[in-house]
């Protein structure tokens, strides 16, 4: 006796979170944009009367395009008229509008559809609790390709009726929706690939689970109202929607009386008020706090968290939260990931029972109950997620709550985007100001260099004094210091000019011991009247070699010591210089007992033109020092405590001593 429930049907698949089934039982069966069609698809790309299905005398089914504007396609080919076969894929207008699968003689039993490489398709019902797939003859579905293992995979029905696919340690793997799996719960529309799509491609369908029409899968002009069971119906609800299925964002829906109630108008007023509260926000954290407080006023919430993408790390980071700290800490990463990646809003009366998250430990362990999750997005991109809910009460929210949340999330997304644009604009403005400063600095340095060379030329006359008193060590010492100072003054101006032009720092370097260089630098500084009023000490623990330009290293040390002088008091100031080896690197440390640098300022000390010295500082010294050390393939660090002092450390790659250097010197 034939199965009375057997009848052909179309499975609506395009982009649907939950595919729906439409029985082909009454004729004429038409497909089009208006409600009088057997299958209405409300999208501008679909004609009012787009296509029809006709039953043939032999019981077969004929598909006919009714001169539509955007066309109809079967298995990728545009058609006017074609007899349908089991597994044919019908695309109406465009793949993102409506994609249908034709199933002949479908029953309410779950099944898998095997798609052959030649375009054919075969249906296999999952009549038993275990359905095996492999090359062996004893498998429920035998596939005779060498890439398939003898027992490759199985589909098993659990006691609760849900289906799971499991890979049986195959050599070439089992994939669900593109991801390799060892085991995974199945939902209608899931694509299962064994080895690779050219070998075996199947789709899973649980016809009993999709008999009731669900949410539309397109971006329609007037999306039908989400199909939500009334409170007295048995079972719980899961809803997923896009922004165009939200009445508050779709003006076409708001023109239809059935979508507008007194509560809807109240929500529109609340949405208007929230929008005006968000606009004045000065940063994302302030916006998130205001928004979350408004949501708690409008919805029956126990907790809520707003997460926004950090522009620097690219990661979702919480910027505002409210409610019990334990609830806030137990967000489901699975829900966050899905909402963020797919740009859909999610509602569940009881997420624990949602088969989509049957493999999510966070949902099960944390017993996630009533949940509202919406993407914070603009039309260009998703920039965050709003996660609201209760872990104590089920069936707390309705579909209009989800639509309202998604509408507010869209407004929040626009605010976040505006704040990011302002931040980027300010950063660009800062760069332009710095570029202008650099250009001015370069011109000024060129002028200073010319004038300074003329003035410093007079110092060359000190060589005559040295020649007159060749046996006086003090005359020789001070004359050498004067000549060295002349050279360094000119080099410093050239360094600033190169810095202003952003030209790479290049200079001759050779392998040298660091201690003699430091000792010579300190001997020059000891005659400085400001340094004489501080205690300057040297503490060597080793005498490492490094490949350096002595003049540049001296310049860095002098700059750091002069900074230490300005940070310490006369009479009680202590400046300690040490040299040694740390972590395999040659290390020079300059420490002081000065005023210290506040923690909020410390990260900025390396920024060009940033200074705490007011008109007495240029904000270039540390940046030039950093560039010099980086040109030596080294790095600089700074630690500081307010009221205790500051320590700068220079790390340089340690070098192997040259053969001609006398290694007998002890420190």
MIDO-720739 format. One line per 2 residues: their letters; for each residue x, y, z of C-alpha. Coordinates in Angstrom, 1 decimal. Example, Ala and Ser with C-alpha at 12.3 -4.5 7.8 and 13.67 -1.06 7.14 Angstrom:
residues 2
as> 12.3,-4.5,7.8  13.7,-1.1,7.1
end
This chain:
residues 667
xx> 0.0,0.0,0.0  1.5,3.3,-1.0
xx> 2.5,5.8,1.7  -0.3,8.4,1.8
xx> 2.1,11.0,3.2  4.3,10.7,0.1
xx> 4.2,13.9,-2.0  6.6,16.1,-3.9
xx> 8.0,19.1,-2.2  10.3,22.1,-2.5
xx> 12.9,22.7,0.2  13.7,26.4,0.5
xx> 17.4,26.6,1.2  18.9,30.0,0.2
xx> 20.7,31.5,3.2  18.1,30.1,5.6
xx> 19.2,29.4,9.1  16.3,26.9,9.3
xx> 15.2,25.7,5.8  11.5,25.3,5.2
xx> 9.5,22.8,3.2  6.7,23.7,0.8
xx> 4.5,20.8,-0.4  3.6,20.7,-4.1
xx> 0.1,19.3,-3.7  -2.3,21.8,-5.4
xx> -2.1,23.0,-9.0  -1.5,25.4,-10.6
xx> 1.6,25.8,-8.3  3.1,29.2,-8.9
xx> 6.1,31.0,-7.6  6.3,34.8,-7.5
xx> 6.5,38.0,-5.5  2.9,38.4,-4.5
xx> 0.9,36.6,-1.8  -1.5,34.9,-4.3
xx> 1.3,32.6,-5.4  1.7,29.1,-3.9
xx> 5.3,30.0,-3.0  5.6,33.7,-2.4
xx> 9.2,35.0,-2.5  9.1,38.7,-1.7
xx> 12.1,40.2,-3.3  12.5,42.8,-6.0
xx> 14.4,40.4,-8.2  11.4,38.1,-8.3
xx> 8.6,38.8,-10.8  5.0,38.9,-9.7
xx> 4.4,35.7,-11.5  7.9,34.2,-11.9
xx> 7.5,30.5,-12.6  5.2,27.5,-12.2
xx> 5.2,23.8,-11.6  2.9,21.6,-13.8
xx> 2.0,17.9,-13.1  2.6,15.8,-16.2
xx> 0.2,13.0,-17.2  2.8,10.3,-16.2
xx> 3.0,11.8,-12.7  6.3,13.7,-13.4
xx> 6.8,17.4,-12.7  7.5,20.2,-15.2
xx> 9.1,23.5,-14.3  8.3,26.5,-16.5
xx> 9.6,30.1,-16.3  6.9,32.7,-16.9
xx> 9.0,35.2,-18.8  10.5,36.5,-15.6
xx> 12.9,39.5,-15.7  15.7,37.8,-13.8
xx> 15.3,34.3,-15.0  15.1,30.8,-13.5
xx> 18.0,28.3,-13.3  18.1,24.6,-12.8
xx> 21.5,23.0,-11.7  23.2,26.2,-12.9
xx> 21.6,26.5,-16.4  19.1,29.1,-17.3
xx> 15.9,27.4,-18.4  12.5,28.2,-19.9
xx> 11.0,24.8,-19.4  12.4,21.6,-18.0
xx> 11.2,18.3,-16.5  12.3,18.0,-12.9
xx> 14.3,15.1,-11.5  15.0,14.2,-7.9
xx> 17.6,16.5,-6.3  17.3,19.3,-9.0
xx> 18.4,22.6,-7.6  16.2,25.5,-8.7
xx> 17.4,29.1,-8.4  14.8,31.9,-8.7
xx> 16.3,35.1,-10.0  19.6,34.9,-8.1
xx> 21.2,32.5,-5.7  20.9,34.9,-2.8
xx> 17.1,35.4,-3.4  15.8,31.8,-3.5
xx> 17.4,28.4,-3.9  15.0,25.5,-3.9
xx> 15.6,21.7,-3.9  13.1,19.5,-5.6
xx> 12.2,16.3,-3.8  9.9,13.8,-5.6
xx> 7.7,11.7,-3.4  9.1,13.0,-0.2
xx> 7.9,11.5,3.1  8.3,12.9,6.6
xx> 11.3,10.6,7.2  14.7,12.2,7.4
xx> 17.1,11.6,4.4  20.4,12.4,2.8
xx> 20.6,13.5,-0.8  23.7,12.2,-2.7
xx> 24.8,14.5,-5.5  26.7,12.8,-8.3
xx> 29.5,14.5,-10.2  27.5,14.2,-13.4
xx> 24.7,16.3,-11.9  22.4,13.4,-10.8
xx> 21.0,13.1,-7.3  19.8,10.1,-5.2
xx> 17.8,10.2,-2.0  18.5,7.8,0.9
xx> 16.0,7.7,3.8  17.4,7.4,7.3
xx> 14.9,4.7,8.3  17.1,3.1,10.9
xx> 19.0,4.5,13.9  22.3,3.9,12.2
xx> 23.3,4.8,8.6  26.8,3.9,7.5
xx> 28.8,5.2,4.5  31.9,3.6,3.0
xx> 33.4,1.4,0.3  32.4,-1.8,2.0
xx> 29.3,-3.7,0.6  27.8,-3.9,4.2
xx> 27.5,-0.1,4.4  24.0,1.5,4.1
xx> 25.5,3.7,1.3  28.3,2.1,-0.7
xx> 30.6,4.5,-2.5  33.2,2.8,-4.8
xx> 35.8,5.4,-4.9  39.3,4.6,-3.8
xx> 39.5,7.8,-1.7  36.6,6.5,0.5
xx> 37.6,4.3,3.4  35.8,0.9,3.8
xx> 33.9,2.3,6.7  34.2,6.0,6.3
xx> 31.5,7.7,8.3  28.1,7.1,10.0
xx> 25.0,9.1,10.7  23.4,8.0,14.0
xx> 20.0,9.0,15.5  20.1,9.8,19.2
xx> 17.4,9.0,21.7  16.1,12.5,21.5
xx> 15.6,12.2,17.7  18.6,14.4,16.7
xx> 21.0,13.1,14.1  24.8,13.2,14.4
xx> 27.5,12.5,11.8  30.7,10.8,12.9
xx> 33.9,10.1,11.0  35.1,6.5,11.5
xx> 38.9,7.3,11.5  38.9,7.7,7.7
xx> 42.1,8.4,5.8  40.7,11.4,3.8
xx> 38.3,12.9,6.4  34.7,13.9,6.7
xx> 33.6,17.6,6.3  30.4,19.4,7.4
xx> 29.9,22.8,5.7  33.5,23.0,4.8
xx> 35.0,22.1,8.2  36.6,18.8,9.0
xx> 34.9,17.0,11.8  35.2,13.9,14.0
xx> 31.6,14.2,15.2  28.9,16.9,14.8
xx> 25.1,17.3,15.3  23.3,17.8,12.0
xx> 20.7,20.4,11.1  18.6,20.5,7.9
xx> 20.6,21.8,5.0  24.0,20.7,6.3
xx> 26.4,19.7,3.5  28.5,16.5,4.2
xx> 31.5,15.9,2.1  33.5,12.7,2.2
xx> 37.2,13.0,1.0  36.4,15.9,-1.4
xx> 33.3,17.2,-3.2  34.1,15.4,-6.4
xx> 34.1,12.1,-4.6  30.9,12.3,-2.4
xx> 28.7,15.3,-1.6  25.6,14.8,0.5
xx> 23.0,17.1,2.1  21.1,16.2,5.2
xx> 17.3,16.9,5.5  15.0,16.2,8.4
xx> 11.7,16.7,6.7  9.7,16.4,10.0
xx> 11.7,19.2,11.5  11.0,21.6,8.6
xx> 7.3,20.9,8.0  6.3,24.1,9.8
xx> 7.4,27.2,7.7  10.1,29.2,9.4
xx> 11.8,32.5,8.9  12.4,33.8,5.3
xx> 15.9,33.4,4.1  16.1,36.4,1.8
xx> 16.4,40.1,2.2  12.8,41.0,1.2
xx> 10.8,44.2,0.7  8.2,43.1,3.2
xx> 9.5,40.1,5.1  6.8,37.9,6.7
xx> 6.4,38.1,10.4  8.6,35.5,12.2
xx> 6.6,32.4,13.0  6.7,32.3,16.8
xx> 4.5,29.8,18.8  2.1,31.3,21.2
xx> 2.7,31.0,24.9  0.3,28.1,25.3
xx> 1.9,26.0,22.6  4.1,23.1,23.5
xx> 7.9,23.6,22.9  10.4,26.4,23.1
xx> 11.5,28.8,20.4  14.7,29.7,18.6
xx> 14.7,32.6,16.1  17.4,34.0,13.8
xx> 16.8,37.1,11.8  18.6,39.6,9.6
xx> 18.2,43.4,9.8  15.7,43.5,7.0
xx> 13.4,41.1,8.9  13.3,43.7,11.6
xx> 10.1,45.8,11.4  12.0,48.8,13.0
xx> 14.5,48.8,10.2  12.2,47.9,7.3
xx> 9.8,50.7,6.3  7.8,48.3,4.1
xx> 6.9,46.2,7.1  5.8,49.3,9.1
xx> 3.3,50.2,6.4  1.4,47.0,7.0
xx> -1.1,47.2,10.0  -0.5,43.7,11.2
xx> 3.1,44.6,12.1  2.2,47.7,14.1
xx> 0.6,47.5,17.6  0.5,49.8,20.6
xx> 3.6,48.1,22.0  5.4,48.5,18.6
xx> 4.7,52.3,18.8  6.1,52.3,22.3
xx> 9.2,50.6,21.1  9.6,53.1,18.3
xx> 9.5,55.9,20.8  12.1,54.0,22.9
xx> 14.3,53.5,19.8  14.1,57.2,19.1
xx> 15.1,58.1,22.6  18.0,55.6,22.7
xx> 19.3,57.0,19.4  19.5,60.5,20.8
xx> 21.2,59.3,23.9  23.9,57.5,21.9
xx> 24.8,60.4,19.5  26.6,62.7,22.1
xx> 28.9,59.8,23.3  32.6,60.9,23.3
xx> 33.9,57.3,23.1  32.8,53.7,22.6
xx> 32.8,52.9,26.3  30.5,55.9,27.1
xx> 28.2,54.9,24.2  28.0,51.3,25.4
xx> 27.2,52.3,29.0  24.4,54.6,28.0
xx> 23.0,52.0,25.6  23.1,49.1,28.1
xx> 21.3,51.2,30.7  18.6,52.1,28.2
xx> 18.2,48.4,27.2  17.7,47.4,30.9
xx> 14.9,50.0,31.1  13.2,48.6,28.0
xx> 13.6,44.8,28.4  13.3,42.3,31.3
xx> 17.0,41.6,31.7  19.1,39.9,34.3
xx> 22.5,40.7,32.7  24.0,42.2,29.6
xx> 27.4,42.6,28.0  28.5,44.8,25.0
xx> 31.6,43.8,23.1  33.3,45.8,20.4
xx> 36.2,45.0,18.1  39.5,46.5,19.2
xx> 40.9,48.3,16.1  44.4,47.4,17.2
xx> 44.0,43.8,18.1  41.0,42.9,15.9
xx> 39.5,41.0,18.8  36.1,41.3,20.5
xx> 36.6,43.0,23.8  33.9,43.9,26.5
xx> 33.4,47.6,26.9  30.3,47.6,29.1
xx> 28.5,45.1,31.3  25.6,45.0,33.8
xx> 24.2,42.4,36.1  25.5,39.5,38.1
xx> 29.3,39.1,37.6  29.0,35.3,37.3
xx> 26.4,35.6,34.5  28.5,38.2,32.7
xx> 31.6,35.9,32.9  29.7,32.9,31.4
xx> 28.9,34.2,28.0  28.7,31.5,25.3
xx> 31.5,31.9,22.9  29.6,29.8,20.3
xx> 26.7,32.3,20.3  29.1,35.3,20.1
xx> 31.0,33.7,17.2  27.9,32.8,15.2
xx> 26.2,36.2,15.6  29.4,38.1,14.8
xx> 30.4,36.0,11.8  27.0,35.6,10.2
xx> 25.6,39.1,11.0  22.3,37.7,12.4
xx> 20.4,38.3,15.6  19.6,35.3,17.8
xx> 16.8,34.6,20.3  16.4,31.4,22.2
xx> 13.8,30.6,24.9  16.3,27.9,26.1
xx> 19.7,27.7,24.4  20.4,24.5,26.2
xx> 17.8,22.7,24.0  19.0,24.3,20.7
xx> 20.5,21.6,18.6  22.7,24.1,16.8
xx> 24.7,24.4,19.9  24.6,20.7,21.0
xx> 28.4,20.5,20.7  29.0,23.8,22.5
xx> 30.4,23.1,26.0  29.9,26.7,27.1
xx> 26.1,26.6,26.4  25.7,23.3,28.2
xx> 28.1,23.9,31.2  26.7,27.4,31.8
xx> 23.1,26.4,31.3  22.4,29.3,29.0
xx> 18.6,30.0,29.1  16.8,33.0,27.7
xx> 19.1,34.8,25.3  19.0,37.8,23.0
xx> 22.2,38.4,20.9  22.5,41.0,18.2
xx> 25.4,42.2,16.0  26.5,45.8,16.3
xx> 26.9,46.5,12.6  26.6,49.0,9.8
xx> 25.9,48.0,6.2  29.6,47.7,5.6
xx> 30.8,45.5,8.5  30.1,44.0,11.9
xx> 32.0,45.9,14.7  30.7,44.2,17.8
xx> 28.0,42.1,19.6  25.4,42.9,22.2
xx> 24.6,39.9,24.5  21.6,40.0,26.8
xx> 19.7,37.4,28.8  18.8,35.4,31.8
xx> 20.3,32.1,33.1  17.4,31.6,35.5
xx> 14.3,32.1,33.4  13.2,30.5,30.1
xx> 10.7,31.9,27.6  11.6,35.4,28.7
xx> 11.7,37.2,25.3  9.6,37.5,22.2
xx> 10.3,38.1,18.5  9.6,41.8,18.8
xx> 12.2,42.1,21.6  14.8,40.6,19.2
xx> 13.7,43.0,16.4  13.9,46.0,18.8
xx> 17.4,44.9,20.0  18.7,44.6,16.5
xx> 17.3,48.1,15.6  19.1,49.6,18.6
xx> 22.3,47.6,17.6  22.2,49.1,14.1
xx> 22.1,52.7,15.7  24.9,51.7,18.0
xx> 26.9,50.4,15.1  26.6,53.8,13.3
xx> 27.8,55.6,16.4  30.8,53.2,16.8
xx> 31.6,53.8,13.1  31.4,57.6,13.6
xx> 33.6,57.4,16.7  36.2,55.4,14.7
xx> 36.1,57.8,11.9  36.7,60.7,14.3
xx> 39.6,58.8,15.9  41.1,58.1,12.5
xx> 40.6,61.7,11.5  42.4,62.9,14.6
xx> 45.3,60.5,14.0  45.6,61.8,10.4
xx> 45.5,65.3,11.7  48.2,64.6,14.2
xx> 50.3,63.0,11.4  49.8,66.1,9.2
xx> 50.8,68.4,12.1  53.9,66.3,12.8
xx> 54.8,66.3,9.1  54.5,70.1,9.0
xx> 56.6,70.3,12.2  59.2,68.0,10.6
xx> 59.4,70.2,7.4  59.8,73.3,9.5
xx> 62.4,71.6,11.7  64.4,70.5,8.7
xx> 64.5,74.0,7.2  65.4,75.5,10.6
xx> 68.2,72.9,11.1  69.7,73.8,7.7
xx> 69.9,77.4,8.7  71.3,76.6,12.2
xx> 73.9,74.2,10.8  75.3,77.0,8.6
xx> 75.4,79.5,11.4  76.8,77.0,13.9
xx> 79.6,76.0,11.6  80.7,79.6,11.4
xx> 80.6,80.1,15.1  82.3,76.8,16.0
xx> 85.1,77.5,13.5  86.6,79.8,16.2
xx> 87.1,76.8,18.5  89.6,75.4,16.0
xx> 92.0,78.1,17.3  92.4,76.1,20.5
xx> 94.7,73.8,18.7  97.2,76.6,18.6
xx> 97.1,76.9,22.4  97.7,73.1,22.6
xx> 100.7,73.4,20.4  102.1,76.3,22.5
xx> 101.8,74.2,25.7  102.5,70.6,24.4
xx> 103.6,69.3,27.8  100.7,70.6,29.9
xx> 98.3,67.7,30.5  95.4,70.0,31.5
xx> 95.7,72.1,28.4  95.7,69.0,26.3
xx> 92.7,67.6,28.1  90.6,70.7,27.8
xx> 91.6,71.4,24.2  90.6,67.8,23.2
xx> 87.3,68.2,25.1  86.6,71.5,23.2
xx> 87.3,69.9,19.8  85.2,66.9,20.7
xx> 82.3,69.2,21.8  82.6,71.1,18.5
xx> 82.3,67.8,16.5  79.4,66.6,18.6
xx> 77.5,69.9,18.2  77.7,69.7,14.4
xx> 76.7,66.0,14.4  73.7,66.7,16.6
xx> 72.4,69.3,14.2  72.9,66.9,11.3
xx> 71.1,64.2,13.3  68.1,66.4,13.8
xx> 68.0,67.4,10.2  68.1,63.7,9.1
xx> 65.4,63.0,11.6  63.2,65.8,10.2
xx> 63.7,64.4,6.7  62.9,60.8,7.9
xx> 66.1,59.6,6.2  67.5,56.3,7.5
xx> 70.2,56.6,10.1  73.5,55.4,8.6
xx> 77.0,55.5,10.0  80.2,53.5,10.2
xx> 80.4,50.9,13.0  83.1,48.7,14.4
xx> 83.5,46.1,17.2  84.5,47.8,20.4
xx> 84.4,47.3,24.2  81.7,49.4,25.7
xx> 83.4,50.3,29.0  86.2,52.5,27.5
xx> 83.5,54.4,25.5  81.4,55.0,28.6
xx> 84.4,56.0,30.7  85.5,58.6,28.1
xx> 81.9,59.9,27.9  81.7,60.3,31.6
xx> 85.0,62.1,31.8  83.7,64.7,29.4
xx> 80.5,65.2,31.4  82.2,65.5,34.8
xx> 83.2,69.1,33.9  79.6,70.1,33.4
xx> 78.6,72.4,36.2  75.1,70.9,36.5
xx> 76.5,67.3,36.7  79.1,68.4,39.3
xx> 76.2,69.2,41.6  75.0,65.5,41.4
xx> 76.8,62.3,42.3  77.6,60.5,39.0
xx> 78.9,56.9,39.4  79.9,54.0,37.2
xx> 79.3,50.4,38.1  80.6,47.9,35.6
xx> 79.9,44.2,36.0  81.4,43.2,32.7
xx> 83.1,44.7,29.7  81.1,43.4,26.7
xx> 81.9,43.9,23.1  79.4,45.4,20.6
xx> 79.4,46.6,17.0  78.9,50.4,17.5
xx> 79.5,53.9,16.3  81.3,55.3,19.3
xx> 80.1,58.9,18.7  76.5,57.9,18.4
xx> 76.5,55.8,21.6  78.2,58.7,23.4
xx> 75.4,60.9,22.1  72.7,58.6,23.5
xx> 74.5,58.3,26.9  74.9,62.1,27.2
xx> 71.3,62.7,26.4  70.0,60.2,29.0
xx> 72.4,61.6,31.7  71.3,65.1,31.0
xx> 67.6,64.0,31.3  68.6,62.4,34.6
xx> 70.2,65.7,35.7  66.9,67.6,35.0
xx> 64.9,65.0,36.9  67.1,65.2,40.1
xx> 67.8,67.9,42.7  71.1,69.6,43.2
xx> 73.1,68.2,46.1  71.0,65.1,46.6
xx> 70.8,63.8,43.0  72.2,60.4,42.3
xx> 72.9,59.2,38.7  74.3,55.6,38.4
xx> 75.6,54.2,35.1  76.2,50.5,34.8
xx> 77.4,48.2,32.0  77.2,44.5,31.8
xx> 75.5,41.5,30.1  71.8,40.7,30.4
xx> 70.0,37.9,28.6  72.9,37.5,26.2
xx> 72.8,41.2,25.3  75.3,44.0,26.1
xx> 73.4,46.3,28.5  74.0,49.9,29.5
xx> 71.7,51.3,32.3  71.4,54.9,33.4
xx> 69.4,55.3,36.6  68.5,58.2,38.8
xx> 66.6,59.0,42.1  64.6,61.8,40.5
xx> 60.9,62.7,40.4  59.9,59.7,38.2
xx> 57.5,59.6,35.3  53.7,59.1,35.9
xx> 52.3,55.8,34.6  49.9,57.5,32.2
xx> 52.7,59.5,30.6  55.4,56.7,30.4
xx> 54.1,55.1,27.1  54.2,58.5,25.4
xx> 57.8,59.4,26.1  58.9,57.9,22.8
xx> 56.5,60.0,20.7  58.1,62.8,18.6
xx> 57.4,66.3,20.0  56.0,64.9,23.3
xx> 57.7,66.6,26.2  57.1,67.3,29.9
xx> 59.6,70.2,30.0  57.3,72.8,28.5
xx> 59.1,75.5,26.5  62.4,74.0,27.6
xx> 62.0,70.7,25.7  61.6,69.8,22.0
xx> 60.3,66.2,22.5  62.9,64.9,20.1
xx> 65.8,63.7,22.3  64.4,60.2,23.3
xx> 63.1,59.6,19.8  66.5,60.3,18.2
xx> 68.2,58.1,20.9  65.7,55.3,20.1
xx> 66.5,55.6,16.3  70.2,55.5,17.0
xx> 69.9,52.3,19.1  67.6,50.6,16.6
xx> 70.1,51.4,13.9  72.5,49.4,16.0
xx> 69.9,46.5,16.0  69.3,47.1,19.6
xx> 66.4,48.4,21.8  65.7,50.8,24.6
xx> 63.5,50.3,27.7  62.3,52.6,30.5
xx> 61.0,51.8,34.0  59.9,54.5,36.4
xx> 58.2,55.1,39.7  56.9,58.5,40.7
xx> 58.9,59.8,43.6  61.6,57.1,43.4
xx> 63.3,57.6,40.0  63.7,56.4,36.5
xx> 65.9,53.8,34.7  66.7,53.7,31.0
xx> 68.4,50.5,29.6  70.1,50.2,26.3
xx> 70.4,46.7,24.9  72.9,46.0,22.1
xx> 73.7,42.7,20.4  76.9,41.3,22.1
xx> 79.8,40.8,19.7  82.6,38.3,19.6
xx> 86.0,40.0,20.6  88.3,40.5,17.6
xx> 91.4,38.5,17.6  93.7,41.5,18.0
xx> 92.0,42.8,21.2  93.9,42.1,24.4
xx> 91.5,40.0,26.5  93.6,40.1,29.6
xx> 92.0,43.3,30.9  90.1,42.6,34.1
x> 87.3,44.7,35.5
end
